[in-house]
Amino acid sequence: MLLARILENKLSSLYKAGKIVGGVYLGRGQEAVSAALGTALIRGTDVFSPLIRDQAGRTAFGESLLDCTRTYLGSALGPMRGRDGNVHRGRPLEGMPAMISHLGAQIAVVTGMLFAKRLKGQLAGVVGATCIGDGATSTGAFHEALNLTAVEKLPLVVLVTNNQFAYSTPNDRQFACGDLVERARGYGFGGWSVDGTDLLACSTVIREAVRRARERGEPQLIVAHLLRLAGHGEHDDAFYVPDSLRHGHYGQDCIEVAIRQLVAAGITSVDEIVAWQDQYAADVQRAVAQAQQEAPPDPYREDWTALSTRFPISQ
């Protein structure tokens, strides 16, 4: 959580300084939910398709700082070789497909990957997971994918981060049910609702949902309630968020809550947390400095092709 926050604060500064082309979308306020999911998954076994605000989950799942900084700064040495937008990064062969901007569509991608593993006899003990926002639950892709996943009984965990707004559209203009978790029963998913500002609650609930998916092969839907502590992107000042929400329960910073929880439980100390922050700040600075020194893709030497197999022009 701390590493993701420090990294994204640096990305925000680079964006405002004109060093990043494209958008920057921060996970500020959503680190507890994202990190809890990333730590519950197994790199090399599971499939994880993170969303734009899932830097904490990416970090927990094993994404390197250089993968992130190289992509944001357009280095040809990054996982996408400087070809794609900075949030559309991943390593599909390592179980982390690149993010799709049509956010609800990610669920079907992970469902397809799980189904392919079943056909190959490789599904035992595997979990697929993806994260979406409350807005994506209103898309047709969300409903179609959940229905197919449940019918096929695939071990998928869908984490819905209800940050109260789909860009600027509030919950009461998106859905009429009391809690999005009510949709789980209708599709045949296990359903969970959790306070997304509470790290210990998130960790407990998400780990149990992942365990059930892994051991029972049952799809799970988790809805985490919180408030996005930034605009939709760094271009958005979030003027539409009322003060009652900003200063309410879900407006609290999950990192501050986590620090209090971990110190009170004797798991760590304030001095140790300060040392982590100093170390992570240095790590982030090194990754940024390295990516800034690397060349962007050269259009005259680029060998990109939309086809996995090259064909002569005559064909």
N, C-alpha and C positions, 0 to 999 in steps of 0.2 A: 504493500500500500504506500509506504513512504517513498520507495524508489519510483513508483509510477507517478506520484504527485510531484516529486522533484523533477523528473524527466519532463512531464507535461508543462510544468511552470517554465522550464527552459524552452520548450517548443513554442509556447505562447510568446515569449520574449523574441525568439527568432522570427516568428510570423510578423509581429508588430514592427520589427526592424527591416522587414522586406526580404528576409533571407529564405523564406519558405514560399513556394508557389503552390496555390491550392488552399484548401481549407484546413483549419485545425479545430478539432472537436475534443474537448476535454472531458475526462471522466471524473471531474471533481465532485465529490459527494457520493460516488458510486463505487469507490475502491473496495469497500468491505464486501459487497456482493460479488464483485468480479474476482477479487482475490480468493474468496472462499470457494468459488467454483474452480478456478485454476489449480488450487492446491488439492482439490478432491479428485482431480483427473490424473491419469498416468501417461506421461509423455512416452511415445513409442508404442503404446497400446491403444489409447483412446483417440477419438476424433474430436477436435475442438474448433468451432467456428466462431471466433469472437466478433464483437460489434465495435463501433467506432469509439465507444467509451470504456473499452475493456483493456486498457493498458495494464492494469493491475493483474487481470487474469492472464494476459499474454505473458507477463513477466513471471507469474507463478507457474505457468505451463512450460516455461523454459525459453521464451524468445529472448535473444540477446539484445543488449542496448544498441549494438551496431546495426542489427536488422532494422530497428526503428529509425535511428538517426540517418542511416544511409538512404532509407526510403524517403523520409521527409526532406532531405537535402539533395536528392536526385543523383546519388552516387551510382555509377554503373556496376559497382561491386555489391550492391544490395540484393536482397532476394528477388526483387522484381526488375533488377538491372536498370533502374532509373526510367522504366518505360511507363509505369502506371501512376495513378494518383496516390498520394502518400498514405491514405488510409486503406488502400486495396492491396495489402501485403499479406503474405502467408507462405507456408511451405507445405503444399498439399501432400507430397510424398512422406512427410513427417507427421501427418495427421492434423495439420492446421491449414485448411483451405483459406484462400484470400477472401476478404470481406466483399459482399455484394452490396452496392448502394441501394438496391431495391430490397430493403431490409427483411421483409417477410419471406423472401425467396431463399434465404439461407437455410431455413428448416428443411426444405425439400432436398437441398444439396446434401446435408448430413444424413437425412433419411436414405437417400440414394447410396451414399457411401456405406452405410450400415447394411443395406440390402445386398450390395455387391459383396461385402464380406461374408454374408450368409451364403450366397451362391458359391463362394470359394471355400466354404467350410472354415472360415476364419473369425466367426463372430463370437465364439465362446469367451466370456470374460471381458468383452469390449463394451465401452459406453461411448455414445456420441452425445455431444452437448453443443448448444448454441445459445446466444443471448439476443434478445430483441427488446425494443421499447414498447411502451403501451400503445403507441401509434400503430406499430406494425401488426398488432392484434386485430386491426380493422381491415386488413388487406385480405383479398381472396386467397393469396398464396399461403397465408397462415392457416386458414381453415382447411384448405385442401391437404396440406402437408400433415397437420395433426390427425386428420381423419385416416389418411393412408398409413401413417406411423402406427396408430392404434390397431387398425385392421390387421396389419402385418406383425403386430406385437414386437416392435423393435425397441432396443434399449436406449431410447433417446431421452435426454433431459433438456427441456426448454426453460430457460430462465428469462422471465419477463420482468424487466426493471421498470416499474411504474413510477416514473419521475414526475408525474402529474401533468405533463404537457407533451403533446406530439408537435414538436417545434413550438408553436404558440397556441395550439388548440388544447383547451383544458379537458380533463376527464369527463366532465358532465356533457360535453359535446361529442364525445367519442363512443361511450358505451352506457347502457342503462342498468346493467347489473350492479349489485353492491360491491363486488370484488371480482376482478378478472379470474380469480382462481375458481369461481363457480363454473367456468367453461370446461374445466378439467373433466368433471364427471360426464358431461355431455359427449365428450370425445373418447372416453374410456382411458383417461390418464389418471395417475395418482396426482392429487392436488395439495399444494403447500402454499401458505401465505406467511411472510416473515417481514419484520421490521428491518429494512435495508440499511438503517443507520447503526445497527447493533452487530458488531463483528462476531461476538460469541454466538448470538442467535443465528446469524447467517451461516456460520461454519457448521453448527449443529444440524440445522435443517437441510442445507445443501449436501452435506456428506451423507446424511441418511437417504436422501432422494437418489443420489448417485449409487449408493450401496444397493438400494432396491432395484434400480435399473440394471446394475451389473449382475446381481445374484439371481434376480427373478425374471429378468428380461422384460420388465414392465416400464412403459414410457411414463415420464413424470413431468408435471408442469409446476414450476415454482414462480410465485409472484412476490417480488420484493418491493416494498413501499418506501419511497424516499423522495427527496427533491433534488433536482439537478442544480448544483451550486454555481452554475455558469450559464451563459447563454447557449443556444443550440450549437453555435460555433463561436469562434472568437470574433466573428463579424456581427454578432447579435448581442445586444445589451440586456436582453430579457426584461424589458420594461413591462411586459404583460403579467409578470409574476406579482401577485398582491403581497403586501407586507405581512398579512396574516399568515401566509405560507412561509415566507422568508424567515419569520421569527417564531414559527411554530415548531412542533416536535420534529417534523421531517426536514426542517431547515438546519438542523444541527449537523456539524461536520463529523462524519463517521470516523475520521482519523483521530480527532480529539476524543471521541467516545472510546475508541479502541485503546488509546494510550491510558485513559483512566481505568479501563477494565483490566488491562494487562498489568499495570502497576499495582492496582488494588489486589489482584490475585497473586502477586508475587512472582509472576512469570518473567517479568523484566523490570528494569529500573529506568528512571528518567535519564540518568547519566548514560546508560547503554543506548537508549533511543537517540540521544543527542549525538553519540558517537556514530550510530548508523547513518544519521542525517548527513554528517560531515563526510563519511565515506562515500555515500551515494552521490552527493553533490560532486565529489571529485571524479567518481566513475562516469557520471553523466557528462561532465566537462571534457573528459578524455575522449568519449565516444563522439561527441559533437565535433571536437577539434579534428579527429581523424577523418570523419565523414566530409568535413568542409575541405579537406586537402585532396580528396579523391575526385577524379574526373567524372563528368556526366557522360551519358552515352554519346557516341560519335555517330551521327546519321550516315556518314560515308562508309562506316565499317560495320554497321548494324546488320545482324543476320536473322533478325526476327521474322517469323512466318506464322500465319494463322493456322497452318496445317501442320500436323505432326510429321507428315511425310511430304517431301517436295516432289512436285510433278513438273515435267517439261511444259513450257507454254503451249505446245501443240496439243497437249492433252486437256 
